[in-house]
Amino acid sequence: MSAEETPEVVGLPLGRVRRLMKDATHIRAVTQEASLLVTKAAELFVASLTARATCTAFRDHEAHPSV
């Protein structure tokens, strides 16, 4: 994978994710592929969490319209 393709694939900053991976584990080196996969997984998690929160908010609003 070339460096030009990376910004199109993920939205979170790869450098920060890589730094967090290095700080949070005993591993010294993190490959580009590993950081890309963890970044993409984090984005999918955030998207899922956001979608569920939105559904819950709408459902709660319908149950209690005065709030």
N, C-alpha and C positions, 0 to 999 in steps of 0.2 A: 504494500500500500504506500502510495506516495504522500508526501506532506501536503500536497495541494488538495487531496481528497478528504483529509481529516476534518477541516472546518465544516464541510457539508454533512458529514456523518453524525457529528455530535454537537450539542449546544453548550455543554458545560466545559469549562477550561481544563484541558488535559493536563497541563502542568500542575495545577492545584490538586487535581485528583491524584496524580502520581506522587506529589509531595505528601498528601494524606496517607496514601498507601505505604509509603516508606516510613513515615512517622508512626503509624499504627501497628506495624508488624516488625518482626525481627529480620525481615528480608532487606538486604542492602540494595539490590538491583531489581527494578521493575521493568519488564519489557513493554514496548510500545503496544503490542497486541493485548497484553493483560490490562494496561491502563485504559485502552480503548473499550474493552469489554466491560470493565467495572464502570466506566463513565456511562456507557449505553445502558447498563443495568440500572444505574442510579436515575437516569432520565426516565426510563420506563416506570420505575418505582414512584417517582414524583408525579408522573402523569396519571398513574393509577390512583394514587392518593388524592390528587386534585379532583379527579372524576368522581371518586366516592364521596368526597367532602361536598362537592356540588350537588350530587344526588341527595345526600342527607340534608343539606340546607333547604333544598326545594321541598323535600318531603316534610320536614319540620315546619316549614312556612305554611304548607297546605293544611297541616294538622292544627296549627295555631296561627291563623292569619292576623291576629291583632298584635303579634310580637314583631 
